[in-house]
Amino acid sequence: MQITSFQQFVFNENAKALFVGQMIAFLQEQFPAAAAERQEDLLPVVELLLEKACGYGFEDEDQFGSYVVTAWLIGADFDSRFPAAQRVLNLKDLAAEQKAQWLEQWTLGMLESLAPANEQTHRKQG
C-alpha cells in the first residue's frame, strides 16, 4: 500500500489539528486566563504561535510547548520585543532543543524579575 501525497497532506493536517487542540487544552488546564477563553478564540492564536516556532526551527512537541507557554506568559510578540529572545531564536547554528531549553530558562528568569519583591523572598525561603 502506498500513501498518496493527498493522504499525507490529510494526515499532516489531522495531526496538526490534534496537536493544536492538545496545546489549547494544556494552556486552559494550566492558566486561568486561558481557561476563560473559548477554544475557538484560542485556535488562531495557538496556530500562529506554532507557525512562528516552526520558523525558528522548532521540531517537536516539547519545543513547541516551550515556545507557546513563553508566548502565553510573556506575550505573543516576545520574540520581537525582547532582544535577547530575538537573538537566540534567530541563531541558525543553535539546535532547536538548545533554543527551547534557553527559552525555558529565560522565561523563568523573566517571571522572577517581574514578580513583586515579597513573592521573590517567599520563593527563596520556601
Secondary structure, DSSP 8 states (H G I E B T S, - for coil): ----HHHHHHHHHHHHHHHHHHHHHHHHHH-HHHHTS-HHHHHHHHHHHHHHHHHTT--SHHHHHHHHHHHHHH-TTHHHH-HHHHHHHT-TTS-HHHHHHHHHHHHHHHHHHHS-HHHHHHHHH-
